[in-house]
Every structure is written in C-alpha cells, then in structure tokens.
Amino acid sequence: MRLSKSFSKTIKDYPKDEQSLSAQLLIRGGYVDKVAAGIYTLLPLGLRVVNKISNIIREEINALEAQEILMSGLIPKANLVTTDRYDNFDALFKLKGRDEKEYALGATHEEIVSPLAKKFTLSYKDLPFGLYQIQNKFRNEARAKSGVLRTREFLMKDLYSFHENQEDLDRYYDEVLQSYWKIFERTGIRQKTYLVYASGGTFSKYSHEFQSETDAGEDEIYVCNACSTGVNKEIVEGDFECPECKSKEYQIIKAVEVGNIFKLGTKYSQPFELNFVDKDSKIKPVLMGCYGIGIQRLMGTAVELNKDEKGIIWPEGIAPYKYHLISLGENSKQRADEIYNELVSRGIEVIFDDRDLSAGEKFADADLLGMPNRLVVSEKTQDKIEIKKRNSDSPELLELSQIT
C-alpha cells in the first residue's frame, strides 16, 4: 500500500479522552476510529491486524478439529429465558422487533449453540466435537474507559465443545489450554501472559483466565513467585497459597484478561435437553466446555506489551505489513518505486511512504505505525537498501534480493 493513497492518516496529538496508551497509539496511527465510548471502527490498518489475529486463531483451533460456524447475532428472548439469563444478565442489549417479539444482541452464544447441537447430536458416536465462531459480541458495559481493552461491541472467538463424560471434557480442556499458549506466542503477548485461576467453574472449583501484565489492566492477580501461576484477586480468601505448587510467596500485578476457558458441564445442555444415548442405550446430558478470546482486546494488549516512547512495535505475526519502505530525496523516488513494485510482485507485504514529506516526518510515522522492519532508499544507500528492525537501533545495508 502507498501511504499517499491511504484512507486513514496519522495524528500528531494524543487523544485527550483515551486513558489507555494502546488506544491512544491505535487512534494516532490510524488503526481505529472512536465512534463513542466503548465503540470503535476498524480502519484498513487495524482490520489487517485483526484479520491476522483471527487467522492465527483459526489455524490453532482448526488443529483441534473444531469446525467454524457463524451463529445469529440476534438471540430470541425465549432462549435466554430458558437459561434464566434474560433478566439476570445485566450486560444484555435488548430490543423488540416489528412483530413485537423480543430479542437480545449476542453477548455470548450458549443459548444458540446448545439447541443447535441438539438437532445433530443423537448418540455417543457423535461425540466429542467442537464448534467455534469469530463474530461481533455486544455487551452493555457499565465502564468502557480502557480503549479497545473493554468495549461494548467487539469481535470474539468463542469455541464450544461437547462430550460424553468428564474425562473427555478434561482432555479437550487441556488441549485448548495448550492451543491458547500457541496463539499468544504467535501474537506476541506470551512473554507477559499468565494462566490464572478464577471463580466461575461449573464442574470444578476453578475456571481459568489468561491474563497479560499491563498497567492498563483492570484486574489484579496474585502471581506465584515459584511457578508463575496466577490467581485472580477476587477468589483469594485469607492467606495466598498457590493452587499448583502450594507456595505462599507471591507478587500482585495489574493485568488484562485476554482469554478464558470454562468447564460448563451440563449447565447449558440440561435446560435445552441436549442429551445423547450412551453405549448402554441410556439417555444422558451432554457435557460442555466454552473457550473465548476477544480479538480487539488481544490487539490492544499486543500494543500495550510491544511499544516504546515513539509508538507501536508490532510482533511480526500480526503486523499489518512486514516492511515500511521510505524514499528520501527526489533522486530516490523512481528507484524506491521500482523496489516497491518488485516486492509486491513477490508477494511481500510492504507499505510505501511515497509522500512529499521531510525525512523526520516519515521516520516519525514509521515509528508510530510500528511495522517490524523499516527500509530506506536514498542517495546515501546507493544501489543497496538500508534495513532497520523497529526494535533495534542498528541498521544494515542489503541487496534487494536479500529482502524476503
């Protein structure tokens, strides 16, 4: 992409109504546009990041042999009444159609996926299986002040698994847990992300959250000094003891939740009579698990964990472009244009600053936008190209053929 043709533009001043640095940088870089508190439009660069995160998630969840679907965003009131959540889930956006029937916008999808699974699950031979989607969610958050880390509309991957017994649910749960670590490694947030015990499990004492350390986070977690296992502060009663290694030594850190996994058991299968026939011809309720990741929240967390005083430092796996090409001086324009066309023809992701701006302005925007590698073409570089990683101060000269 040529920056001269870019729809969005960079902004010099920090937005005054944003508290989190990730939101400030994403707005200044032209990645997102704020519509209202907790509501953002993804601009072309931001959508590229979100699509890359989504594709990484798809690859890892597909490896579990889960199947992708897309459920309805509108949930009939009757479905939510069945689980007693229409009046007891305070984050629901509710509305009424012209036919006077009542609905809620999808905040979560247990009330859709359970009756859906009932239509196709008949016996133990159909189990286990996993269904997932990547879809917009709507939650009427009381506090939406942390930029893309807490929003009222957001893209989410939610996976649901279906099992005949607890042993199989436990096995799948552990497999998803390992898949999440792969996702967080590939998206550049693994180094400061902890597995955290939290309340809310239906079939066991705990559920699990994945929490990333950042001052912008709204949660506090107790992190074991011995094994780095975390416990959400909300479930610590009395003196801390690590649920994994029993150590009593810990530190308290601020963090943001980037993912969660729950063993639902029969909580959402029994209300919808989601049953199966076992090997002995007995009718039993299906056991379920659910596993979520907020896509924009993961993007914001990646910025919180990968930035400096100049701007964003995108992890290569989710950067909108691998290279940021800059031409300096009139005499370098034609050669830079040829280099850009060559890289594009080779399928290499490159954003090209072909604007008539000063070197300082171009370098400042390159640092703000945060592509992993900066390429500079100038009279000084002659027939070579200067390359510098965004997180390094040491440039080097390369031939065009060496850029891959």
C-alpha positions in Angstrom: 0.0 0.0 0.0 1.2 3.5 -0.8 0.7 5.9 2.1 -0.2 8.7 -0.4 -3.3 6.6 -1.2 -4.1 5.6 2.4 -7.6 6.3 3.6 -6.6 6.9 7.2 -3.9 9.4 8.3 -1.6 9.6 11.3 -2.4 12.1 14.1 0.3 14.0 15.9 -1.6 14.8 19.1 -2.6 12.2 21.7 -6.4 11.9 22.0 -7.4 13.5 25.3 -10.4 11.3 26.1 -8.4 8.0 26.0 -6.8 6.7 29.2 -5.0 3.6 27.8 -1.9 4.1 25.8 -2.8 1.3 23.4 -6.0 3.2 22.4 -4.0 6.4 22.0 -1.5 4.8 19.8 -4.0 2.9 17.7 -6.0 6.1 17.1 -2.9 8.2 16.4 -1.7 5.6 14.0 -4.9 5.4 12.1 -5.7 1.9 13.1 -9.1 2.6 14.8 -11.6 5.4 15.0 -13.6 6.1 18.1 -17.3 6.3 17.5 -18.4 6.6 21.1 -17.3 5.3 24.5 -16.5 1.6 24.0 -17.4 1.6 20.3 -14.7 1.7 17.6 -14.4 1.4 13.8 -11.6 -0.7 12.5 -9.8 1.3 9.8 -7.8 -0.5 7.0 -4.6 -1.0 9.0 -6.5 -2.1 12.1 -8.6 -4.5 10.1 -5.4 -6.1 8.7 -4.2 -6.7 12.3 -7.5 -8.1 13.4 -7.6 -10.4 10.4 -4.2 -11.7 11.1 -5.1 -12.4 14.7 -8.2 -14.1 13.6 -6.4 -16.3 11.1 -3.8 -17.4 13.7 -6.7 -18.3 16.0 -8.4 -20.2 13.2 -5.2 -22.2 12.4 -4.8 -23.3 16.0 -8.4 -24.0 16.7 -8.8 -25.9 13.4 -5.8 -28.0 14.6 -8.2 -29.2 17.4 -10.5 -30.4 14.6 -13.1 -27.9 15.7 -15.5 -26.6 12.9 -16.2 -23.0 12.3 -19.8 -21.8 12.1 -21.4 -18.3 12.3 -24.4 -18.1 14.7 -27.1 -15.5 14.7 -26.3 -12.1 16.3 -30.0 -11.8 17.5 -30.9 -14.2 20.3 -34.7 -14.8 20.9 -35.9 -13.9 24.4 -37.2 -17.4 24.8 -33.8 -18.9 24.5 -32.4 -16.7 27.3 -35.5 -17.2 29.5 -34.8 -21.0 29.2 -31.4 -20.5 31.0 -32.7 -17.7 33.3 -30.4 -15.1 31.8 -32.8 -12.8 30.1 -33.5 -10.9 33.4 -30.3 -11.8 35.2 -27.5 -11.0 32.7 -27.1 -7.2 33.2 -24.9 -6.7 30.1 -27.5 -7.6 27.6 -28.7 -5.1 25.0 -32.4 -5.8 24.5 -34.7 -4.9 21.6 -38.1 -5.6 20.1 -38.9 -6.3 16.5 -41.9 -5.1 14.5 -43.7 -8.3 15.3 -43.4 -7.4 19.0 -41.1 -10.3 19.6 -38.2 -9.6 22.0 -34.6 -10.3 21.4 -31.1 -9.6 22.8 -28.0 -8.8 20.9 -25.5 -11.7 21.3 -23.3 -11.2 24.3 -22.4 -14.9 24.4 -23.9 -17.8 22.5 -24.6 -20.7 24.8 -28.3 -20.2 24.2 -27.9 -20.6 20.4 -25.2 -23.3 20.2 -26.9 -25.7 22.7 -30.2 -26.0 20.8 -28.2 -26.1 17.6 -26.2 -29.1 18.8 -29.4 -30.8 19.9 -30.5 -31.1 16.3 -27.5 -33.1 15.3 -26.3 -35.0 18.4 -28.1 -38.3 18.9 -25.6 -40.8 20.4 -22.2 -41.2 21.9 -20.8 -41.9 18.4 -21.4 -38.2 17.6 -19.2 -37.1 20.5 -16.9 -35.3 21.0 -16.9 -32.3 18.7 -16.2 -28.6 18.8 -17.9 -25.6 17.2 -16.5 -22.1 17.1 -17.2 -18.8 15.5 -15.5 -15.4 15.2 -18.3 -12.9 15.5 -19.2 -9.5 16.9 -20.5 -9.5 20.5 -22.5 -6.8 22.2 -22.2 -6.1 25.9 -23.7 -3.2 27.8 -20.6 -2.5 29.9 -21.0 -0.1 32.8 -17.4 1.0 32.3 -15.9 1.4 28.9 -12.9 3.5 29.5 -9.9 1.4 28.6 -10.0 1.8 24.8 -10.2 -1.4 22.9 -9.4 -3.4 26.1 -13.0 -3.0 27.2 -15.7 -2.2 24.6 -19.4 -2.5 24.1 -19.0 -4.1 20.7 -16.2 -6.4 19.9 -15.1 -9.3 17.8 -14.7 -12.6 19.7 -13.7 -16.2 19.0 -15.9 -18.4 21.1 -15.4 -22.2 20.9 -17.8 -24.7 22.4 -17.0 -28.4 23.0 -19.4 -31.3 23.5 -18.5 -34.5 25.4 -20.0 -37.7 26.8 -18.0 -37.8 30.1 -15.9 -35.7 32.4 -12.6 -37.5 31.4 -13.1 -36.5 27.7 -14.0 -32.9 28.7 -10.9 -32.7 30.8 -8.7 -34.0 28.0 -10.1 -31.4 25.5 -9.9 -28.6 28.0 -6.2 -29.3 28.4 -5.7 -29.4 24.6 -7.4 -26.0 24.2 -5.2 -24.6 27.0 -2.1 -25.5 25.1 -3.6 -24.1 21.9 -4.1 -20.8 23.7 -0.4 -20.7 24.6 0.4 -21.2 20.9 -1.9 -18.3 19.9 -0.4 -16.0 22.5 3.1 -16.9 21.4 2.3 -16.2 17.8 0.6 -12.9 18.5 3.5 -11.6 20.6 2.0 -11.5 24.1 3.2 -14.8 25.6 6.1 -13.3 27.5 3.9 -11.4 29.9 0.8 -13.6 30.0 -0.2 -15.9 32.9 -2.5 -18.8 33.4 -4.8 -17.5 36.2 -7.2 -19.5 38.4 -10.6 -17.8 38.7 -14.0 -18.5 40.1 -16.9 -19.4 37.8 -16.3 -23.1 37.0 -19.4 -25.2 36.9 -17.9 -28.7 37.1 -14.8 -27.8 39.1 -13.7 -25.3 41.8 -12.0 -23.1 39.3 -12.2 -21.8 35.7 -9.1 -20.4 34.0 -8.2 -17.0 32.6 -5.2 -15.9 30.6 -4.1 -12.5 32.0 -1.5 -10.2 30.5 0.5 -7.9 32.7 -0.1 -4.2 31.9 -0.8 -1.1 33.9 -3.8 -0.5 31.7 -5.5 -3.7 33.0 -8.5 -3.6 35.4 -7.7 -6.8 37.2 -5.3 -7.6 39.9 -3.7 -11.1 40.0 -1.6 -12.8 42.6 1.4 -14.4 40.8 3.3 -17.2 42.5 7.0 -16.4 42.7 7.9 -20.1 42.4 5.9 -21.3 39.4 4.3 -18.1 37.9 0.8 -19.5 38.3 -1.7 -16.7 38.8 -4.9 -16.4 41.0 -7.5 -13.7 40.4 -7.6 -11.4 43.4 -11.4 -11.9 43.6 -11.1 -15.5 44.7 -8.2 -15.1 47.2 -9.5 -15.7 50.7 -7.2 -15.2 53.6 -3.6 -16.0 53.0 -2.4 -16.8 49.5 -1.5 -20.4 48.6 -0.6 -21.3 45.0 -3.1 -23.9 43.7 -0.3 -25.5 41.7 2.8 -25.7 43.9 1.4 -24.6 47.3 3.9 -21.8 47.6 2.9 -18.8 49.7 5.2 -16.3 48.1 3.7 -14.0 45.5 3.5 -10.6 43.8 0.4 -8.6 42.9 0.3 -7.3 39.4 -2.3 -5.4 37.2 -3.4 -7.3 34.2 -6.0 -7.6 31.4 -7.8 -10.8 30.6 -7.1 -11.9 27.0 -8.8 -15.3 27.1 -10.9 -17.6 29.3 -11.8 -21.3 29.4 -14.7 -22.9 31.4 -15.9 -26.4 32.0 -19.6 -25.7 31.7 -20.7 -29.3 32.5 -24.4 -29.6 31.9 -25.3 -26.0 32.8 -26.5 -25.2 29.3 -27.2 -28.7 28.0 -29.9 -29.6 30.6 -32.1 -26.6 30.1 -32.4 -27.4 26.3 -32.5 -31.2 26.9 -29.3 -31.6 24.9 -28.9 -35.3 25.5 -27.2 -38.3 23.9 -27.7 -42.1 24.0 -24.7 -43.8 25.6 -23.2 -47.3 24.8 -25.7 -48.9 27.2 -28.6 -47.2 25.5 -29.1 -44.8 28.4 -30.0 -41.1 27.8 -27.5 -38.7 29.4 -26.9 -35.0 29.2 -24.0 -33.8 27.1 -21.1 -32.1 28.9 -19.9 -28.8 27.5 -16.9 -26.5 27.7 -16.5 -23.0 26.4 -13.4 -21.1 25.4 -13.2 -17.4 24.5 -10.7 -14.8 23.1 -11.5 -11.2 22.5 -9.9 -10.2 19.2 -9.7 -6.4 19.6 -8.7 -6.8 23.2 -5.8 -9.1 22.1 -4.8 -6.4 19.6 -4.8 -3.7 22.3 -2.9 -6.0 24.7 -0.2 -6.6 22.0 0.2 -2.8 21.7 0.4 -2.4 25.5 3.2 -5.1 25.6 5.0 -4.0 22.5 5.6 -0.3 22.4 8.1 2.5 23.2 8.0 6.2 23.5 7.9 6.6 19.7 5.0 4.3 19.0 3.9 0.7 18.4 6.3 -2.2 17.8 4.1 -4.8 16.1 5.0 -8.5 16.6 5.7 -9.8 13.1 2.9 -12.4 13.2 0.2 -9.7 13.4 1.8 -6.6 11.9 -0.3 -5.1 9.1 2.8 -5.1 6.9 6.2 -6.7 7.3 8.1 -3.8 5.8 7.8 0.0 5.8 9.6 1.4 2.8 10.7 5.1 2.8 12.2 7.1 -0.1 14.3 10.1 0.8 15.1 12.8 -1.7 13.9 13.5 -5.3 16.6 11.3 -6.9 15.5 8.2 -4.9 11.8 8.3 -5.8 12.0 6.3 -9.0 14.2 3.6 -7.6 12.0 3.3 -4.4 9.0 2.9 -6.7 10.7 0.1 -8.6 11.7 -1.6 -5.3 8.1 -1.3 -4.1 6.7 -2.9 -7.3 9.3 -5.7 -7.1 8.4 -6.5 -3.5 4.7 -6.5 -4.2 5.2 -8.8 -7.2 7.0 -11.2 -5.0 4.0 -11.3 -2.6 6.0 -9.4 0.2 3.8 -7.2 2.5 5.1 -3.7 2.2 3.7 -0.2 3.0 5.4 2.5 1.0 5.8 6.1 2.2 5.8 7.9 -1.1 4.6 11.2 0.3 6.3 14.5 -0.2 7.3 14.9 3.4 10.5 15.6 5.3 12.7 12.7 6.4 11.9 13.5 10.1 8.1 13.2 9.4 8.5 10.0 7.5 10.7 8.4 10.2 8.3 9.6 13.0 5.3 8.0 11.2 7.3 4.8 10.6 8.0 4.5 14.4 4.4 5.3 15.3 2.9 2.8 12.8 5.3 0.2 14.1 6.0 -2.2 11.2 8.6 -4.8 12.2 11.2 -3.6 9.5 12.0 -0.2 8.0 13.5 0.1 4.6 15.2 3.3 3.4 16.2 4.2 -0.1 18.3 7.3 -0.6 21.4 8.6 -2.4 23.4 7.5 0.7 22.3 3.9 0.3 23.3 4.0 -3.4 22.4 0.6 -5.0 21.5 -1.0 -1.7 18.7 -0.7 0.8 19.0 0.2 4.4 17.0 -2.0 6.7 16.4 -1.5 10.4 14.2 -3.5 12.7 11.7 -1.4 14.6 13.1 -2.7 18.0 16.7 -2.1 17.0 19.0 0.9 16.6 21.4 -0.8 14.3 20.7 -0.6 10.6 22.4 -2.6 7.9 22.6 -2.5 4.1 21.1 -5.3 2.0 20.6 -6.1 -1.7 17.1 -6.1 -2.9 17.3 -9.9 -3.5 18.1 -10.4 0.3 14.7 -8.9 1.3 12.2 -11.8 1.7 
